[in-house]
Amino acid sequence: MTIEERIQSGDNTVVKTLYEDSKQPFLRFASRFSVQQADIEDIYQDAIVALIENIRKGKVSTLKSSIGTYLFAIGKLMIFQKLKKGSKTEARSEFDSLGLVWEEFDDDAEMEKSALLNSSLSKLGDQCKKLLTMFYYDNKKLDSISTEMGYESKDVTKSQKSRCLKKLKELMKA
């Protein structure tokens, strides 16, 4: 009997085991994002509840990946939704438009997309790569990036970020 079948049949011991086994890895994973610890724990619990509900309601018949990967994907989407509600709504929607937040939970497809992103980033110039990394991965504000990279103003940095993002999109489509 698979984990999904056991959850569907109401086996709460498997739910408890899944919850306990996945909690610390998820908290470590989620700590990479600019979300407070209390919010991360809430998101984890919400992701577990969503996973269980999806399985019990029959929305998940067969997973293309492990149940842990599916749980992390749900949590990741919830984190991005939380971030979208914050001050970086515009930035996150740009990030999403790149296709960097995927709803497909297939490990192989995600690895391919990640490889495409990494390959495209490596083809960008050093300045663009540094700017986009600082903004999207390090979650630095434009003012901070302007100072660190020696740009005249926040507006110059914003324009440069836009040009770099456009180049990255072109490289990903090529």
Stockholm file with secondary structure:
# STOCKHOLM 1.0

chainA/1-174         MTIEERIQSGDNTVVKTLYEDSKQPFLRFASRFSVQQADIEDIYQDAIVALIENIRKGKVSTLKSSIGTYLFAIGKLMIFQKLKKGSKTEARSEFDSLGLVWEEFDDDAEMEKSALLNSSLSKLGDQCKKLLTMFYYDNKKLDSISTEMGYESKDVTKSQKSRCLKKLKELMKA
#=GR chainA/1-174 SS CCHHHHHHTTCHHHHHHHHHHHHHHHHHHHTTSSCCHHHHHHHHHHHHHHHHHHHHTTSCSCCSSCHHHHHHHHHHHHHHHHHHHTTTHHHHHHHHHTTCSCCCCCHHHHHHHHHHHHHHHHHSCHHHHHHHIIIIISCCCHHHHHHHHTCSCHHHHHHHHHHHHHHHHHHHHC
#=GC SS_cons         CCHHHHHHTTCHHHHHHHHHHHHHHHHHHHTTSSCCHHHHHHHHHHHHHHHHHHHHTTSCSCCSSCHHHHHHHHHHHHHHHHHHHTTTHHHHHHHHHTTCSCCCCCHHHHHHHHHHHHHHHHHSCHHHHHHHIIIIISCCCHHHHHHHHTCSCHHHHHHHHHHHHHHHHHHHHC
//
